Amino acid sequence: MTDMNGKVAMLTGAARGIGAAAAQSFVQRGASVVICDVLADDARATVEALKAAGGKADFVLTDVSDPDSVKAAVEHTVSTFGRLDYALNNAGIFQAAPLAELEVEDWQRVVNVNLSGVFYCLKFQLQHMLEAGSGAIVNTASVWSYAASGGQTAYVATKHGVVGLTKNAALDHGGSGVRINAIAPGPIETPMTAGVPEEVMAKIIGRTSSNRYGQPEEVARAATWLCSEEASYVNGSVLSVDGGWLAS
């Protein structure tokens, strides 16, 4: 498909995993992409792979917990490719600990990346898209946006917050020509889930009706679709890509 020819996508947390798969999906549909991440080596490797496949891609070192860094990344995207049409705000981290044992510094770190980071991205991306009168943004939420998970207070709270940010941003700017949605992945086989104990992941996967891990490419296609004109009347929604986890 080449329905995104001439368009430009900015993706945070795209050095690997879901973000890298989404970058490939955007490129396959004809878009140029800018990968924004703190993992410089992985990001550069992803960019080189995209270029080797014939895509247009660039990397800018970005810490989404720093509003100045996010603003600079947006400006880099516009100055490099001349526009900003799509964004996937995918950067995220987690810190495992029961609430009473969670260090204040760890709470703040997760909130700064997972929630404030999405706010900063939305704020600076919207400035360009509203001026253009068009655009589409997808935020990465989670199935834990709708449920609790033992020992994941900060992650669960921030992912609940991402859904609220998404819906309110869509309400605030619904008549502008810019659409804002979210995806809610379930258990996806990524470097992040690789750090979860095997017995814990087995229970999570066992709750899915698909009874398997999801793959980054399966989430990536959903994110790309939400940005495309095929989803032109989808706004303020959260699309679950979870193998039936929420339905169980």
Residue pairs with C-beta under 8 A, 6 or more apart in sequence:
1 28
1 29
1 30
2 29
2 30
3 29
3 30
3 228
3 229
4 26
4 29
4 30
4 31
4 85
4 86
4 227
4 228
5 30
5 31
6 30
7 30
7 31
7 32
7 83
7 85
7 86
8 31
8 32
8 33
8 34
8 77
8 81
8 82
8 83
8 84
8 85
8 86
9 23
9 26
9 31
9 32
9 33
9 34
9 85
9 86
9 87
9 88
9 227
10 33
10 34
10 36
10 73
10 74
10 77
10 84
10 86
10 87
10 88
10 125
11 19
11 22
11 23
11 26
11 33
11 34
11 35
11 36
11 87
11 88
11 90
12 19
12 36
12 37
12 62
12 64
12 73
12 88
12 89
12 90
12 91
12 117
12 121
13 19
13 36
13 37
13 64
13 89
13 90
13 91
13 92
13 140
14 20
14 22
14 23
14 33
14 35
14 36
14 37
14 43
14 46
14 88
14 90
15 35
15 37
15 39
15 40
15 42
15 43
15 46
16 39
16 42
16 46
16 190
16 191
17 188
17 190
17 191
17 192
17 216
18 90
18 140
18 185
18 188
18 190
18 216
18 219
18 220
18 223
19 35
19 37
19 88
19 90
19 91
20 35
20 42
20 46
20 216
21 215
21 216
21 217
21 219
21 220
22 88
22 90
22 216
22 219
22 220
22 223
22 224
23 33
23 35
23 46
23 50
23 57
24 50
24 53
24 55
24 217
24 220
25 217
25 220
25 221
25 223
25 224
26 33
26 86
26 224
26 227
27 33
27 50
27 53
27 55
27 56
27 57
28 55
29 224
29 228
31 85
31 86
32 55
32 56
32 57
32 58
32 81
33 50
33 55
33 56
33 57
33 58
34 57
34 58
34 59
34 60
34 73
34 76
34 77
34 80
34 81
35 43
35 46
35 47
35 57
35 58
35 59
35 60
36 59
36 60
36 61
36 62
36 64
36 70
36 73
36 91
37 43
37 59
37 61
37 62
37 91
38 61
38 62
38 63
40 59
40 61
43 59
43 61
44 59
46 57
46 59
47 57
47 58
47 59
50 56
50 57
51 57
56 81
58 76
58 77
58 80
58 81
60 72
60 73
60 76
60 77
61 69
62 69
62 70
62 72
62 73
63 69
63 70
64 70
64 89
64 91
64 113
64 117
64 118
64 120
64 121
65 109
65 112
65 113
65 116
65 117
66 120
67 120
67 123
67 124
70 117
70 120
70 121
70 124
71 120
71 124
74 84
74 121
74 124
74 125
74 127
74 128
77 84
78 84
78 128
83 128
83 132
84 125
84 128
84 129
84 132
84 135
85 129
85 134
85 135
85 136
85 227
86 135
86 136
86 137
86 138
86 227
87 121
87 125
87 135
87 136
87 137
87 138
88 137
88 138
88 140
88 223
88 227
89 117
89 118
89 121
89 122
89 125
89 137
89 138
89 139
89 140
90 140
90 223
91 113
91 114
91 117
92 113
92 114
92 140
92 155
92 158
92 192
93 109
93 110
93 113
93 114
94 110
94 152
94 154
94 155
94 192
95 102
95 106
95 107
95 109
95 110
95 154
95 155
96 151
96 152
97 103
97 106
97 151
97 153
98 150
98 151
98 153
99 153
102 153
102 154
106 154
107 153
107 154
110 154
110 155
110 158
111 154
111 157
111 158
114 154
114 155
114 158
114 159
114 161
114 162
115 157
115 158
115 161
115 162
115 165
118 139
118 162
118 165
119 165
121 137
121 139
122 137
122 139
122 165
122 169
122 180
125 135
125 137
126 135
126 137
126 169
126 173
126 178
128 135
129 135
129 137
129 176
129 177
129 178
130 173
130 176
130 178
132 177
133 176
133 177
133 178
134 177
134 178
135 177
135 178
135 179
136 178
136 179
136 180
136 181
136 226
136 227
136 228
136 231
137 169
137 178
137 179
137 180
137 181
137 227
138 180
138 181
138 182
138 183
138 223
138 226
138 227
139 162
139 165
139 166
139 180
139 181
139 182
139 183
140 162
140 182
140 183
140 185
140 223
141 159
141 162
141 163
141 166
141 182
141 183
141 184
141 238
142 155
142 159
142 162
142 184
142 185
143 184
143 185
143 186
143 240
143 242
143 245
143 246
144 152
144 155
144 156
144 159
144 160
145 156
145 159
145 160
145 162
145 163
145 182
145 184
145 238
146 160
146 163
146 184
146 246
147 156
147 246
148 156
149 155
149 156
162 182
163 182
163 184
163 238
166 180
166 181
166 182
166 236
166 238
167 236
169 180
170 179
170 180
170 181
170 235
170 236
171 236
173 180
174 235
174 236
179 226
179 231
179 232
179 234
179 235
180 235
180 236
181 226
181 231
181 234
181 235
181 236
181 237
181 238
181 239
182 237
182 238
182 239
183 219
183 222
183 223
183 226
183 238
183 239
183 240
183 241
184 238
184 239
184 240
184 241
184 242
184 246
185 214
185 219
185 241
185 242
186 204
186 208
186 214
186 240
186 241
186 242
186 243
186 245
186 246
187 193
187 201
187 204
187 205
187 208
187 213
187 214
187 242
187 243
187 245
188 213
188 214
188 215
188 216
188 218
188 219
188 241
189 213
189 214
189 215
189 216
190 216
193 201
193 213
204 245
205 211
205 212
205 213
207 245
207 248
208 242
208 243
208 244
208 245
208 248
209 243
209 244
209 247
209 248
210 243
210 244
211 243
212 243
214 241
214 242
214 243
218 241
219 241
222 239
222 241
225 231
226 234
226 239
240 246
